[in-house]
Amino acid sequence: MVAQLACADCSRLFPTKIGLSQHRRHAHPTQYNADKLGRVKYSGARCSQQESQSFLHLANNLYPPCGTRTALFARLEQYFPGRSAISIKTRLRVLNWQAQQDESSSGGPDQTIGQIAAYSSEADDYSVWFKQTKDCAISLLKSHADSSFASVDLLAFARGLQSGIMTPEQFLSLLDLHASRTFPHTGKPYPDAIVS
């Protein structure tokens, strides 16, 4: 008896793989093409300019806490899921990245809290508040820094924002990614927690 192959979309039976493949191409082209695309591996051979800039910024911010290049490449691999540590290493080499020592930012929370000058516009008030909030966050993260990756990453993100190499949008995006990895969502929220 000849084994029959069933179409996953309509359950028709075919005696050969070629017959099944031909049927799927003609009868279910959308699903067939989606399945083919799903089997294609992302080569990751090309980096966008934005991705290259992200590599450089994160490498500069994460290198001091990581300590070694190997640890840095492993850490960056977590933030770029389609990239291996070797491809990250190669990309940083192509970008002429050099490991830099930690440059501590000056000033502590006591130097920044409560020093908001009186400005006439809300935009100026906001920018002063935002800068002071960044400085305070960095000071607090530095003073409570332990060897956990969570605080080290947060400190690196905050330093990137403080130095201007990261926009607030990029910072928030990395913060969201960090939160989703640190606190994975494993279930549905309680009905009482949904606010309408």
C-alpha positions as a Markdown table, in Angstrom:
| # | Residue | x | y | z |
|---|---|---|---|---|
| 1 | Met | 0.0 | 0.0 | 0.0 |
| 2 | Val | 1.3 | 3.4 | -0.9 |
| 3 | Ala | 1.5 | 6.0 | 1.9 |
| 4 | Gln | -0.7 | 9.0 | 1.3 |
| 5 | Leu | 0.4 | 12.5 | 2.1 |
| 6 | Ala | -2.3 | 14.8 | 3.4 |
| 7 | Cys | -2.5 | 18.5 | 2.6 |
| 8 | Ala | -2.4 | 20.5 | 5.9 |
| 9 | Asp | -4.8 | 23.1 | 4.5 |
| 10 | Cys | -7.6 | 21.0 | 3.1 |
| 11 | Ser | -6.8 | 17.4 | 4.0 |
| 12 | Arg | -6.7 | 16.1 | 0.4 |
| 13 | Leu | -4.5 | 13.0 | 0.0 |
| 14 | Phe | -1.6 | 12.7 | -2.5 |
| 15 | Pro | 0.7 | 9.8 | -3.2 |
| 16 | Thr | 3.9 | 11.9 | -3.7 |
| 17 | Lys | 5.6 | 14.9 | -2.2 |
| 18 | Ile | 5.7 | 16.5 | -5.6 |
| 19 | Gly | 2.0 | 16.1 | -6.1 |
| 20 | Leu | 1.3 | 17.6 | -2.6 |
| 21 | Ser | 3.7 | 20.5 | -3.3 |
| 22 | Gln | 2.1 | 21.2 | -6.7 |
| 23 | His | -1.4 | 21.1 | -5.1 |
| 24 | Arg | -0.4 | 23.6 | -2.3 |
| 25 | Arg | 1.2 | 26.0 | -4.8 |
| 26 | His | -2.0 | 26.1 | -6.9 |
| 27 | Ala | -4.8 | 25.6 | -4.4 |
| 28 | His | -3.3 | 27.4 | -1.3 |
| 29 | Pro | -0.7 | 29.9 | -2.7 |
| 30 | Thr | -0.8 | 32.3 | 0.2 |
| 31 | Gln | -0.2 | 29.7 | 2.9 |
| 32 | Tyr | 2.4 | 27.9 | 0.7 |
| 33 | Asn | 4.4 | 31.2 | 0.3 |
| 34 | Ala | 4.1 | 32.0 | 4.0 |
| 35 | Asp | 5.4 | 28.6 | 4.9 |
| 36 | Lys | 8.3 | 29.0 | 2.4 |
| 37 | Leu | 9.2 | 32.4 | 3.9 |
| 38 | Gly | 9.0 | 31.0 | 7.4 |
| 39 | Arg | 11.7 | 28.5 | 6.4 |
| 40 | Val | 14.1 | 31.1 | 5.0 |
| 41 | Lys | 16.8 | 32.0 | 7.5 |
| 42 | Tyr | 17.6 | 35.6 | 8.1 |
| 43 | Ser | 21.2 | 36.0 | 7.1 |
| 44 | Gly | 21.7 | 39.3 | 8.9 |
| 45 | Ala | 24.5 | 40.1 | 6.5 |
| 46 | Arg | 23.6 | 43.8 | 6.3 |
| 47 | Cys | 23.2 | 46.2 | 9.1 |
| 48 | Ser | 21.1 | 49.4 | 8.8 |
| 49 | Gln | 22.8 | 52.6 | 9.8 |
| 50 | Gln | 20.5 | 52.8 | 12.8 |
| 51 | Glu | 21.4 | 49.3 | 13.9 |
| 52 | Ser | 25.1 | 50.2 | 13.5 |
| 53 | Gln | 24.7 | 53.3 | 15.6 |
| 54 | Ser | 22.8 | 51.2 | 18.2 |
| 55 | Phe | 25.7 | 48.7 | 18.3 |
| 56 | Leu | 28.2 | 51.6 | 18.9 |
| 57 | His | 26.1 | 53.3 | 21.6 |
| 58 | Leu | 25.3 | 50.2 | 23.5 |
| 59 | Ala | 28.9 | 48.9 | 23.2 |
| 60 | Asn | 30.2 | 52.2 | 24.7 |
| 61 | Asn | 27.7 | 52.1 | 27.5 |
| 62 | Leu | 27.8 | 48.4 | 28.3 |
| 63 | Tyr | 31.5 | 47.8 | 28.1 |
| 64 | Pro | 32.6 | 49.3 | 31.5 |
| 65 | Pro | 30.1 | 47.1 | 33.5 |
| 66 | Cys | 30.8 | 44.0 | 31.4 |
| 67 | Gly | 34.6 | 44.3 | 31.8 |
| 68 | Thr | 35.6 | 42.1 | 28.9 |
| 69 | Arg | 34.8 | 42.1 | 25.2 |
| 70 | Thr | 33.5 | 38.6 | 25.3 |
| 71 | Ala | 31.0 | 39.5 | 28.0 |
| 72 | Leu | 30.0 | 42.6 | 26.1 |
| 73 | Phe | 29.4 | 40.6 | 22.9 |
| 74 | Ala | 27.3 | 38.1 | 24.8 |
| 75 | Arg | 25.3 | 40.9 | 26.4 |
| 76 | Leu | 24.7 | 42.7 | 23.0 |
| 77 | Glu | 23.5 | 39.3 | 21.6 |
| 78 | Gln | 20.6 | 39.5 | 24.0 |
| 79 | Tyr | 19.5 | 42.9 | 22.6 |
| 80 | Phe | 19.9 | 42.0 | 19.0 |
| 81 | Pro | 18.0 | 38.6 | 18.7 |
| 82 | Gly | 18.9 | 38.1 | 15.0 |
| 83 | Arg | 22.6 | 38.5 | 15.6 |
| 84 | Ser | 25.2 | 36.2 | 17.0 |
| 85 | Ala | 28.1 | 37.3 | 19.3 |
| 86 | Ile | 30.5 | 36.7 | 16.4 |
| 87 | Ser | 28.5 | 38.8 | 14.0 |
| 88 | Ile | 28.3 | 41.6 | 16.6 |
| 89 | Lys | 32.1 | 41.4 | 17.1 |
| 90 | Thr | 32.7 | 41.6 | 13.4 |
| 91 | Arg | 30.3 | 44.5 | 13.0 |
| 92 | Leu | 32.0 | 46.4 | 15.8 |
| 93 | Arg | 35.4 | 45.7 | 14.2 |
| 94 | Val | 34.1 | 47.1 | 10.8 |
| 95 | Leu | 32.8 | 50.2 | 12.6 |
| 96 | Asn | 36.3 | 50.7 | 14.2 |
| 97 | Trp | 34.9 | 50.5 | 17.7 |
| 98 | Gln | 37.5 | 50.8 | 20.5 |
| 99 | Ala | 36.8 | 49.8 | 24.1 |
| 100 | Gln | 36.8 | 52.8 | 26.3 |
| 101 | Gln | 37.2 | 53.0 | 30.1 |
| 102 | Asp | 34.4 | 54.1 | 32.3 |
| 103 | Glu | 34.0 | 57.9 | 32.4 |
| 104 | Ser | 32.2 | 58.7 | 35.6 |
| 105 | Ser | 29.7 | 61.5 | 35.3 |
| 106 | Ser | 30.3 | 64.2 | 37.9 |
| 107 | Gly | 27.7 | 65.4 | 40.3 |
| 108 | Gly | 25.4 | 63.5 | 42.6 |
| 109 | Pro | 21.7 | 63.8 | 43.5 |
| 110 | Asp | 22.4 | 66.4 | 46.1 |
| 111 | Gln | 23.9 | 68.7 | 43.4 |
| 112 | Thr | 20.9 | 68.5 | 41.1 |
| 113 | Ile | 17.7 | 68.1 | 43.2 |
| 114 | Gly | 15.9 | 71.4 | 43.8 |
| 115 | Gln | 18.0 | 73.5 | 41.4 |
| 116 | Ile | 15.4 | 74.2 | 38.8 |
| 117 | Ala | 15.7 | 77.8 | 37.7 |
| 118 | Ala | 12.6 | 79.8 | 37.0 |
| 119 | Tyr | 12.0 | 79.7 | 33.2 |
| 120 | Ser | 9.3 | 81.4 | 31.3 |
| 121 | Ser | 8.3 | 78.5 | 29.1 |
| 122 | Glu | 7.1 | 75.0 | 30.0 |
| 123 | Ala | 9.5 | 73.5 | 27.5 |
| 124 | Asp | 12.5 | 75.0 | 29.3 |
| 125 | Asp | 11.1 | 73.8 | 32.7 |
| 126 | Tyr | 10.6 | 70.3 | 31.2 |
| 127 | Ser | 14.1 | 70.1 | 29.8 |
| 128 | Val | 15.7 | 71.2 | 33.1 |
| 129 | Trp | 13.5 | 68.7 | 35.0 |
| 130 | Phe | 14.3 | 65.9 | 32.5 |
| 131 | Lys | 18.1 | 66.6 | 32.8 |
| 132 | Gln | 18.0 | 66.6 | 36.6 |
| 133 | Thr | 15.9 | 63.4 | 36.6 |
| 134 | Lys | 18.4 | 61.7 | 34.3 |
| 135 | Asp | 21.3 | 62.8 | 36.5 |
| 136 | Cys | 19.6 | 61.7 | 39.7 |
| 137 | Ala | 18.7 | 58.3 | 38.2 |
| 138 | Ile | 22.3 | 57.8 | 37.2 |
| 139 | Ser | 23.6 | 58.8 | 40.6 |
| 140 | Leu | 21.1 | 56.5 | 42.4 |
| 141 | Leu | 21.9 | 53.6 | 40.0 |
| 142 | Lys | 25.6 | 54.1 | 40.6 |
| 143 | Ser | 25.2 | 54.3 | 44.4 |
| 144 | His | 23.1 | 51.1 | 44.4 |
| 145 | Ala | 25.0 | 49.3 | 41.7 |
| 146 | Asp | 25.6 | 45.7 | 42.4 |
| 147 | Ser | 26.8 | 42.9 | 40.1 |
| 148 | Ser | 23.3 | 42.1 | 38.9 |
| 149 | Phe | 22.9 | 42.6 | 35.1 |
| 150 | Ala | 19.6 | 44.5 | 35.6 |
| 151 | Ser | 21.1 | 47.5 | 37.4 |
| 152 | Val | 24.2 | 47.4 | 35.2 |
| 153 | Asp | 22.0 | 47.6 | 32.1 |
| 154 | Leu | 19.9 | 50.3 | 33.5 |
| 155 | Leu | 22.9 | 52.3 | 34.3 |
| 156 | Ala | 24.3 | 51.9 | 30.8 |
| 157 | Phe | 21.0 | 53.0 | 29.3 |
| 158 | Ala | 20.8 | 56.0 | 31.5 |
| 159 | Arg | 24.3 | 57.0 | 30.7 |
| 160 | Gly | 23.5 | 56.7 | 27.0 |
| 161 | Leu | 20.6 | 59.0 | 27.5 |
| 162 | Gln | 22.6 | 61.4 | 29.6 |
| 163 | Ser | 25.4 | 61.7 | 27.1 |
| 164 | Gly | 23.0 | 62.4 | 24.3 |
| 165 | Ile | 24.0 | 59.4 | 22.2 |
| 166 | Met | 20.6 | 58.0 | 22.7 |
| 167 | Thr | 17.3 | 59.8 | 22.1 |
| 168 | Pro | 14.5 | 59.5 | 24.7 |
| 169 | Glu | 12.6 | 57.3 | 22.3 |
| 170 | Gln | 15.6 | 54.9 | 21.9 |
| 171 | Phe | 15.9 | 54.9 | 25.7 |
| 172 | Leu | 12.3 | 54.1 | 26.2 |
| 173 | Ser | 12.5 | 51.3 | 23.6 |
| 174 | Leu | 15.5 | 49.7 | 25.4 |
| 175 | Leu | 13.8 | 50.2 | 28.7 |
| 176 | Asp | 10.7 | 48.4 | 27.4 |
| 177 | Leu | 12.8 | 45.5 | 26.0 |
| 178 | His | 14.7 | 45.3 | 29.3 |
| 179 | Ala | 11.4 | 45.2 | 31.3 |
| 180 | Ser | 10.0 | 42.5 | 29.1 |
| 181 | Arg | 13.1 | 40.4 | 29.6 |
| 182 | Thr | 13.3 | 41.0 | 33.3 |
| 183 | Phe | 9.6 | 40.6 | 34.0 |
| 184 | Pro | 8.2 | 38.3 | 31.3 |
| 185 | His | 4.4 | 38.4 | 30.9 |
| 186 | Thr | 3.3 | 34.9 | 31.5 |
| 187 | Gly | -0.5 | 35.2 | 31.7 |
| 188 | Lys | -3.5 | 37.4 | 31.2 |
| 189 | Pro | -4.0 | 40.3 | 33.6 |
| 190 | Tyr | -6.7 | 40.0 | 36.2 |
| 191 | Pro | -10.1 | 41.4 | 35.1 |
| 192 | Asp | -9.9 | 44.0 | 37.9 |
| 193 | Ala | -6.6 | 45.3 | 36.6 |
| 194 | Ile | -8.0 | 46.4 | 33.3 |
| 195 | Val | -8.9 | 50.1 | 33.3 |
| 196 | Ser | -11.4 | 51.3 | 30.8 |
